[in-house]
Amino acid sequence: LQKENDRLRVMVEEIREKLIGLGFVETRGPLVELNFWNADALFMPADHPARGIHDVFFVKNLKGKVLDKELWGRVQATHEKGWITGSRGWGNWDFELARRLVLRSQTTAVSARTLSKLKKENLPHKMFVIDRNFRPDVIDAKHAADFDMCEGIVVGEGLTLRNLLGY
């Protein structure tokens, strides 16, 4: 088991070095996350099955604070009626569910947090996350309740599929 952990650590470091070499900035985020960042800011409907107790670890009886009411309002408006996106939205949004604390189930929560703070003058921007996530999986020889995930995002004007393939 130690050999497998060492190999994984070496592989993660190689990936990290390659992404930094391509000009990406490593980003980190909290392991205990607001459900807002874990699901709502990613426009996952409040009644989506992946938001249930079988797919997310909820922190019992704890809720987070709303720090950016304007952002939360835009996310709520998008869920409910599509805001200015041209979508009809999902028709519902659950503020109390968004405030619940969860063990982060995906690193995209970190990406959403980071993207929400980006200013146009900071573009183009390349970021990546390699970090631990948690899901209530059935534990066996190939599955655990925690796992590492890697993702990268490039934000800028005029980017195409050709740019993605280049990375």
Contact map, one row per residue, 1 for C-alpha under 8 A:
11111000000000000000000000000000000000000000000000000000000000000000000000000000000000000000000000000000000000000000000000000000000000000000000000000000000000000000000
11111100000000000000000000000000000000000000000000000000000000000000000000000000000000000000000000000000000000000000000000000000000000000000000000000000000000000000000
11111110000000000000000000000000000000000000000000000000000000000000000000000000000000000000000000000000000000000000000000000000000000000000000000000000000000000000000
11111111000000000000000000000000000000000000000000000000000000000000000000000000000000000000000000000000000000000000000000000000000000000000000000000000000000000000000
11111111100000000000000000000000000000000000000000000000000000000000000000000000000000000000000000000000000000000000000000000000000000000000000000000000000000000000000
01111111110000000000000000000000000000000000000000000000000000000000000000000000000000000000000000000000000000000000000000000000000000000000000000000000000000000000000
00111111111000000000000000000000000000000000000000000000000000000000000000000000000000000000000000000000000000000000000000000000000000000000000000000000000000000000000
00011111111100000000000000000000000000000000000000000000000000000000000000000000000000000000000000000000000000000000000000000000000000000000000000000000000000000000000
00001111111110000000000000000000000000000000000000000000000000000000000000000000000000000000000000000000000000000000000000000000000000000000000000000000000000000000000
00000111111111000000000000000000000000000000000000000000000000000000000000000000000000000000000000000000000000000000000000000000000000000000000000000000000000000000000
00000011111111100000000000000000000000000000000000000000000000000000000000000000000000000000000000000000000000000000000000000000000000000000000000000000000000000000000
00000001111111110000000000000000000000000000000000000000000000000000000000000000000000000000000000000000000000000000000000000000010000000000000000000000000000000000000
00000000111111111000000000000000000000000000000000000000000000000000000000000000000000000000000000000000000000000000000000000000000000000000000000000000000000000000000
00000000011111111100000000000000000000000000000000000000000000000000000000000000000000000000000000000000000000000000000000000000000000000000000000000000000000000000000
00000000001111111110000000000000000000000000000000000000000000000000000000000000000000000000000000000000000000000000000000000000000000000000000000000000000000000000000
00000000000111111111000000000000000000000000000000000000000000000000000000000000000000000000000000000000000000000000000000000000010000000000000000000000000000000000000
00000000000011111111100000000000000000000000000000000000000000000000000000000000000000000000000000000000000000000000000000000000000000000000000000000000000000000000000
00000000000001111111110000000000000000000000000000000000000000000000000000000000000000000000000000000000000000000000000000000000000000000000000000000000000000000000000
00000000000000111111111110000000000000000000000000000000000000000000000000000000000000000000000000000000000000000000000000000001000000000000000000000000000000000000000
00000000000000011111111111000000000000000000000000000000000000000000000000000000000000000000000000000000000000000000000000000000000000000000000000000000000000000000000
00000000000000001111111100000000000000000000000000000000000000000000000000000000000000000000000000000000000000000000000000000000000000000000000000000000000000000000000
00000000000000000111111100000000000000000000000000000000000000000000000000000000000000000000000000000000000000000000000000000000000000000000000000000000000000000000001
00000000000000000011111110000000000000000000000000000000000000000000000000000000000000000000000000000000000000000000000000000100000000000000000000000000000000000000000
00000000000000000011111111000000000000000000000000000000000000000000000000000000000000000000000000000000000000000000000000001111000000000000000000000000000000000000000
00000000000000000011001111100000000000000000000000000000000000000000000000000000000000000000000000000000000000000000000000000111000000000000000000000000000000000000000
00000000000000000001000111110000000000000000000000000000000000000000000000000000000000000000000000000000000000000000000000000011110000000000000000000000000000000000000
00000000000000000000000011111000000000000000000000000000000000000000000000000000000000000000000000000000000001100100000000000011100000000000000000000000000000000000000
00000000000000000000000001111100000000000000000000000000000000000000000000000000000000000000000000000000000001000000000000000000111000000000000000000000000000000000000
00000000000000000000000000111110000000000000000000000000000000000000000000000000000000000000000000000000000001000000000000000000000000000000000000000000000000000000000
00000000000000000000000000011111100000000000000000000000000000000000000000000000000000000000000000000001000001000000000000000000000000000000000000000000000000000000000
00000000000000000000000000001111100000000000000000000000000000000000000000000000000000000000000000000011000000000000000000000000000110000000000000000000000000000000000
00000000000000000000000000000111110000000000000000000000000000000000000000000000000000000000000000001111000000000000000000000000000000000000000000000000000000000000000
00000000000000000000000000000111111011000000000000000000000000000000000000000000000000000000000000001111000010000000000000000000000000000000000000000000000000000000000
00000000000000000000000000000001111111000000000000000000000000110000000000000000000000000000000001111100000000000000000000000000000000000000000000000000000000000000000
00000000000000000000000000000000111111110000000000000000000000000000000000000000000000000000000011111100000000000000000000000000000000000000000000000000000000000000000
00000000000000000000000000000000011111111000000000000000000000000000000000000000000000000000000011110000000000000000000000000000000000000000000000000000000000000000000
00000000000000000000000000000000111111111100000000000000000000000000000000000000000000000000000000000000000011011000000000000000000000000000000000000000000000000000000
00000000000000000000000000000000111111111100000000000000000000000000000000000000000000000000000000000101110110000000000000000000000000000000000000000000000000000000000
00000000000000000000000000000000001111111111100000100000000000000000000000000000000000000000000001000000000010000000000000000000000000000000000000000000000000000000000
00000000000000000000000000000000001111111111110000000000000000000000000000100000000000000000000001000000000000000000000000000000000000000000000000000000000000000000000
00000000000000000000000000000000000111111111000000000000000000000000000000100000000000000000000000000000000010010000000000000000000000000000000000000000000000000000000
00000000000000000000000000000000000011111111000000000000000000000000000000000000000000000000000000000000000010010000000000000000000000000000000000000000000000000000000
00000000000000000000000000000000000000111111100000000000000000000000000000100110000000000000000000000000000000000000000000000000000000000000000000000000000000000000000
00000000000000000000000000000000000000111111110100000000000000000000000000000000000000000000000000000000000000000000000000000000000000000000000000000000000000000000000
00000000000000000000000000000000000000110011111100000000000000000000000000000010000000000101100000000000000000000000000000000000000000000000000000000000000000000000000
00000000000000000000000000000000000000010001111100100000000000000000000000000000000000000001110010000000000000000000000000000000000000000000000000000000000000000000000
00000000000000000000000000000000000000000000111110100000000000000000000000000000000000000000000000000000000000000000000000000000000000000000000000000000000000000000000
00000000000000000000000000000000000000000001111111110000000000000000000000000000000000000000000000000000000000000000000000000000000000000000000000000000000000000000000
00000000000000000000000000000000000000000000001111110010000000000000000000000000000000000000000000000000000000000000000000000000000000000000000000000000000000000000000
00000000000000000000000000000000000000000000000111110111000000000000000000000000000000000000000000000000000000000000000000000000000000000000000000000000000000000000000
00000000000000000000000000000000000000100000011111111111000000000000000000000000000000000000000000000000000000000000000000000000000000000000000000000000000000000000000
00000000000000000000000000000000000000000000000111111111000000000000000000000000000000000000000000000000000000000000000000000000000000000000000000000000000000000000000
00000000000000000000000000000000000000000000000000111111110000000000000000000000000000000000000000000000000000000000000000000000000000000000000000000000000000000000000
00000000000000000000000000000000000000000000000001111111100000000000000000000000000000000000000000000000000000000000000000000000000000011000000000000000000000000000000
00000000000000000000000000000000000000000000000011111111100000000000000000000000000000000000000000000000100000000000000000000000000000111000000000000000000000000000000
00000000000000000000000000000000000000000000000001111111110000000000000000000000000000000000000000000111100000000000000000000000000001110000000000000000000000000000000
00000000000000000000000000000000000000000000000000001111111000000000000000000000000000000000000000000111100000000000000000000000000001110000000000000000000000000000000
00000000000000000000000000000000000000000000000000001001111100000000000000000000000000000000000000011110000000000000000000000000000000000000000000000000000000000000000
00000000000000000000000000000000000000000000000000000000111111000000000000000000000000000000000000011110000000000000000000000000000000000000000000000000000000000000000
00000000000000000000000000000000000000000000000000000000011111000000000000000000000000000000000000000000000000000000000000000000000000000000000000000000000000000000000
00000000000000000000000000000000000000000000000000000000001111100000000000000000000000000000000000000000000000000000000000000000000000000000000000000000000000000000000
00000000000000000000000000000000000000000000000000000000001111110000000000000000000000000000000000011000000000000000000000000000000000000000000000000000000000000000000
00000000000000000000000000000000010000000000000000000000000011111000000000000000000000000000000000111000000000000000000000000000000000000000000000000000000000000000000
00000000000000000000000000000000010000000000000000000000000001111100000000000000000000000000000000111000000000000000000000000000000000000000000000000000000000000000000
00000000000000000000000000000000000000000000000000000000000000111110000000000000000000000000000000100000000000000000000000000000000000000000000000000000000000000000000
00000000000000000000000000000000000000000000000000000000000000011111100100000000000000000000000000100000000000000000000000000000000000000000000000000000000000000000000
00000000000000000000000000000000000000000000000000000000000000001111100000000000000000000000000000000000000000000000000000000000000000000000000000000000000000000000000
00000000000000000000000000000000000000000000000000000000000000000111111100000000000000000000000000000000000000000000000000000000000000000000000000000000000000000000000
00000000000000000000000000000000000000000000000000000000000000000111111110000000000000000000000000000000000000000000000000000000000000000000000000000000000000000000000
00000000000000000000000000000000000000000000000000000000000000000001111111000000000000000000000000000000000000000000000000000000000000000000000000000000000000000000000
00000000000000000000000000000000000000000000000000000000000000000001111111100000000000000000000000000000000000000000000000000000000000000000000000000000000000000000000
00000000000000000000000000000000000000000000000000000000000000000101111111110000000000000000000000000000000000000000000000000000000000000000000000000000000000000000000
00000000000000000000000000000000000000000000000000000000000000000000111111111000000000000000000000000000000000000000000000000000000000000000000000000000000000000000000
00000000000000000000000000000000000000000000000000000000000000000000011111111100001000000000000000000000000000000000000000000000000000000000000000000000000000000000000
00000000000000000000000000000000000000011010000000000000000000000000001111111110000000000000000000000000000000000000000000000000000000000000000000000000000000000000000
00000000000000000000000000000000000000000000000000000000000000000000000111111111000000000000100000000000000000000000000000000000000000000000000000000000000000000000000
00000000000000000000000000000000000000000000000000000000000000000000000011111111111000000000000000000000000000000000000000000000000000000000000000000000000000000000000
00000000000000000000000000000000000000000010000000000000000000000000000001111111111110101000000000000000000000000000000000000000000000000000000000000000000000000000000
00000000000000000000000000000000000000000010100000000000000000000000000000111111111000001111100000000000000000000000000000000000000000000000000000000000000000000000000
00000000000000000000000000000000000000000000000000000000000000000000000000011111111000011111100000000000000000000000000000000000000000000000000000000000000000000000000
00000000000000000000000000000000000000000000000000000000000000000000000000001111111000111110000000000000000000000000000000000000000000000000000000000000000000000000000
00000000000000000000000000000000000000000000000000000000000000000000000000001111111111111100000000000000000000000000000000000000000000000000000000000000000000000000000
00000000000000000000000000000000000000000000000000000000000000000000000001001111111111101000000000000000000000000000000000000000000000000000000000000000000000000000000
00000000000000000000000000000000000000000000000000000000000000000000000000000100011111100000000000000000000000000000000000000000000000000000000000000000000000000000000
00000000000000000000000000000000000000000000000000000000000000000000000000000100011111100000000000000000000000000000000000000000000000000000000000000000000000000000000
00000000000000000000000000000000000000000000000000000000000000000000000000000000011111110000000000000000000000000000000000000000000000000000000000000000000000000000000
00000000000000000000000000000000000000000000000000000000000000000000000000000100111111111000000000000000000000000000000000000000000000000000000000000000000000000000000
00000000000000000000000000000000000000000000000000000000000000000000000000000001110001111110000000000000000000000000000000000000000000000000000000000000000000000000000
00000000000000000000000000000000000000000000000000000000000000000000000000000111111000111111000000000000000000000000000000000000000000000000000000000000000000000000000
00000000000000000000000000000000000000000000100000000000000000000000000000000011110000011111100000000000000000000000000000000000000000000000000000000000000000000000000
00000000000000000000000000000000000000000000000000000000000000000000000000000011100000011111100000000000000000000000000000000000000000000000000000000000000000000000000
00000000000000000000000000000000000000000000110000000000000000000000000000000011000000001111110000000000000000000000000000000000000000000000000000000000000000000000000
00000000000000000000000000000000000000000000110000000000000000000000000000010011000000000111111000000000000000000000000000000000000000000000000000000000000000000000000
00000000000000000000000000000000000000000000010000000000000000000000000000000000000000000001111111000000000000000000000000000000000000000000000000000000000000000000000
00000000000000000000000000000000000000000000000000000000000000000000000000000000000000000000111111100000000000000000000000000000000000000000000000000000000000000000000
00000000000000000000000000000000000000000000000000000000000000000000000000000000000000000000011111110000000000000000000000000000000000000000000000000000000000000000000
00000000000000000000000000000000001100000000010000000000000000000000000000000000000000000000011111110000000000000000000000000000000000000000000000000000000000000000000
00000000000000000000000000000000011100110000000000000000000000000000000000000000000000000000011111110000000000000000000000000000000000000000000000000000000000000000000
00000000000000000000000000000000011100000000000000000000000000111100000000000000000000000000001111111000000000000000000000000000000000000000000000000000000000000000000
00000000000000000000000000000000011100000000000000000000011001110000000000000000000000000000000111111100000000000000000000000000000000000000000000000000000000000000000
00000000000000000000000000000001111000000000000000000000011001110000000000000000000000000000000000111110000000000000000000000000000000000000000000000000000000000000000
00000000000000000000000000000001111001000000000000000001111000000000000000000000000000000000000000011111100000000000000000000000000000000000000000000000000000000000000
00000000000000000000000000000011100000000000000000000001111000000000000000000000000000000000000000001111100000000000000000000000000011000000000000000000000000000000000
00000000000000000000000000000111100001000000000000000001100000000000000000000000000000000000000000000111111010000000000000000000000011000000000000000000000000000000000
00000000000000000000000000000000000001000000000000000011100000000000000000000000000000000000000000000111111000000000000000000000000011100000000000000000000000000000000
00000000000000000000000000000000000001000000000000000000000000000000000000000000000000000000000000000001111110000000000000000000000011000000000000001000000000000000000
00000000000000000000000000000000000000000000000000000000000000000000000000000000000000000000000000000001111111100000000000000000111110000000000000001110000000000000000
00000000000000000000000000000000000001000000000000000000000000000000000000000000000000000000000000000000011111110000000000000000000000000000000000000010000000000000000
00000000000000000000000000000000100011101100000000000000000000000000000000000000000000000000000000000001011111111000000000000000000000000000000000000000000000000000000
00000000000000000000000000111100000010000000000000000000000000000000000000000000000000000000000000000000001111111100000000000000100000000000000000000000000000000000000
00000000000000000000000000100000000000000000000000000000000000000000000000000000000000000000000000000000001111111110000000000001100000000000000000000000100000000000000
00000000000000000000000000000000000010001100000000000000000000000000000000000000000000000000000000000000000111111111000000000000000000000000000000000000000000000000000
00000000000000000000000000000000000010000000000000000000000000000000000000000000000000000000000000000000000011111111100000000000000000000000000000000000000000000000000
00000000000000000000000000100000000000000000000000000000000000000000000000000000000000000000000000000000000001111111110000000000000000000000000000000000000000000000000
00000000000000000000000000000000000000000000000000000000000000000000000000000000000000000000000000000000000000111111110000000000000000000000000000000000000000000000000
00000000000000000000000000000000000000000000000000000000000000000000000000000000000000000000000000000000000000011111110000000000000000000000000000000000000000000000000
00000000000000000000000000000000000000000000000000000000000000000000000000000000000000000000000000000000000000001111111000000000000000000000000000000000000000000000000
00000000000000000000000000000000000000000000000000000000000000000000000000000000000000000000000000000000000000000111111101100000000000000000000000000000000000000000000
00000000000000000000000000000000000000000000000000000000000000000000000000000000000000000000000000000000000000000000111111100000000000000000000000000000000000000000000
00000000000000000000000000000000000000000000000000000000000000000000000000000000000000000000000000000000000000000000011111100000000000000000000000000000000000000000000
00000000000000000000000000000000000000000000000000000000000000000000000000000000000000000000000000000000000000000000001111100000000000000000000000000000000000000000000
00000000000000000000000000000000000000000000000000000000000000000000000000000000000000000000000000000000000000000000011111111000000000000000000000000000000000000000000
00000000000000000000000000000000000000000000000000000000000000000000000000000000000000000000000000000000000000000000011111111000000000000000000000000000001100000000000
00000000000000000000000000000000000000000000000000000000000000000000000000000000000000000000000000000000000000000000000001111100000000000000000000000000011110000000000
00000000000000000000000100000000000000000000000000000000000000000000000000000000000000000000000000000000000000000000000001111110000000000000000000000000011100000000000
00000000000000000000001110000000000000000000000000000000000000000000000000000000000000000000000000000000000000000000000000011111000000000000000000000001111000000000000
00000000000000000000000111100000000000000000000000000000000000000000000000000000000000000000000000000000000000000000000000001111100000000000000000000001110000000000000
00000000000000000010000111100000000000000000000000000000000000000000000000000000000000000000000000000000000000100000000000000111110000000000000000000111100000000000000
00000000000000000000000001110000000000000000000000000000000000000000000000000000000000000000000000000000001001100000000000000011111000000000000000001111000000000000000
00000000000100010000000001010000000000000000000000000000000000000000000000000000000000000000000000000000001000000000000000000001111100000000000000011110000000000000000
00000000000000000000000000010000000000000000000000000000000000000000000000000000000000000000000000000000001000000000000000000000111110000000000000011100000000000000000
00000000000000000000000000000010000000000000000000000000000000000000000000000000000000000000000000000000001000000000000000000000011111000000000001111000000000000000000
00000000000000000000000000000010000000000000000000000000000000000000000000000000000000000000000000000011111000000000000000000000001111100000000001111000000000000000000
00000000000000000000000000000000000000000000000000000001100000000000000000000000000000000000000000000011110000000000000000000000000111110000000011100000000000000000000
00000000000000000000000000000000000000000000000000000011100000000000000000000000000000000000000000000000100000000000000000000000000011111000000011000000000000000000000
00000000000000000000000000000000000000000000000000000111100000000000000000000000000000000000000000000000000000000000000000000000000001111100000010000000000000000000000
00000000000000000000000000000000000000000000000000000110000000000000000000000000000000000000000000000000000000000000000000000000000000111110001110000000000000000000000
00000000000000000000000000000000000000000000000000000000000000000000000000000000000000000000000000000000000000000000000000000000000000011111001110000000000000000000000
00000000000000000000000000000000000000000000000000000000000000000000000000000000000000000000000000000000000000000000000000000000000000001111111110000000000000000000000
00000000000000000000000000000000000000000000000000000000000000000000000000000000000000000000000000000000000000000000000000000000000000000111111100000000000000000000000
00000000000000000000000000000000000000000000000000000000000000000000000000000000000000000000000000000000000000000000000000000000000000000011111000000000000000000000000
00000000000000000000000000000000000000000000000000000000000000000000000000000000000000000000000000000000000000000000000000000000000000000011111100000000000000000000000
00000000000000000000000000000000000000000000000000000000000000000000000000000000000000000000000000000000000000000000000000000000000000001111111110000000000000000000000
00000000000000000000000000000000000000000000000000000000000000000000000000000000000000000000000000000000000000000000000000000000000000001111011111100000000000000000000
00000000000000000000000000000000000000000000000000000000000000000000000000000000000000000000000000000000000000000000000000000000000001111110001111100000000000000000000
00000000000000000000000000000000000000000000000000000000000000000000000000000000000000000000000000000000000000000000000000000000000111100000000111110000000000000000000
00000000000000000000000000000000000000000000000000000000000000000000000000000000000000000000000000000000000000000000000000000000000111000000000111111000000000000000000
00000000000000000000000000000000000000000000000000000000000000000000000000000000000000000000000000000000000000000000000000000000011110000000000001111100000000000000000
00000000000000000000000000000000000000000000000000000000000000000000000000000000000000000000000000000000011000000000000000000000111110000000000000111110000000000000000
00000000000000000000000000000000000000000000000000000000000000000000000000000000000000000000000000000000001000000000000000000001111000000000000000011111000000000000000
00000000000000000000000000000000000000000000000000000000000000000000000000000000000000000000000000000000001100000000000000000001110000000000000000001111100000000000000
00000000000000000000000000000000000000000000000000000000000000000000000000000000000000000000000000000000000000000000000000000111100000000000000000000111110000000000000
00000000000000000000000000000000000000000000000000000000000000000000000000000000000000000000000000000000000000100000000000000111000000000000000000000011111000000000000
00000000000000000000000000000000000000000000000000000000000000000000000000000000000000000000000000000000000000000000000000011110000000000000000000000001111100000000000
00000000000000000000000000000000000000000000000000000000000000000000000000000000000000000000000000000000000000000000000000111100000000000000000000000000111110100000000
00000000000000000000000000000000000000000000000000000000000000000000000000000000000000000000000000000000000000000000000000111000000000000000000000000000011111100000000
00000000000000000000000000000000000000000000000000000000000000000000000000000000000000000000000000000000000000000000000000010000000000000000000000000000001111100000000
00000000000000000000000000000000000000000000000000000000000000000000000000000000000000000000000000000000000000000000000000000000000000000000000000000000000111110000000
00000000000000000000000000000000000000000000000000000000000000000000000000000000000000000000000000000000000000000000000000000000000000000000000000000000001111111110000
00000000000000000000000000000000000000000000000000000000000000000000000000000000000000000000000000000000000000000000000000000000000000000000000000000000000001111111000
00000000000000000000000000000000000000000000000000000000000000000000000000000000000000000000000000000000000000000000000000000000000000000000000000000000000000111111100
00000000000000000000000000000000000000000000000000000000000000000000000000000000000000000000000000000000000000000000000000000000000000000000000000000000000000111111110
00000000000000000000000000000000000000000000000000000000000000000000000000000000000000000000000000000000000000000000000000000000000000000000000000000000000000111111111
00000000000000000000000000000000000000000000000000000000000000000000000000000000000000000000000000000000000000000000000000000000000000000000000000000000000000011111111
00000000000000000000000000000000000000000000000000000000000000000000000000000000000000000000000000000000000000000000000000000000000000000000000000000000000000001111111
00000000000000000000000000000000000000000000000000000000000000000000000000000000000000000000000000000000000000000000000000000000000000000000000000000000000000000111111
00000000000000000000010000000000000000000000000000000000000000000000000000000000000000000000000000000000000000000000000000000000000000000000000000000000000000000011111
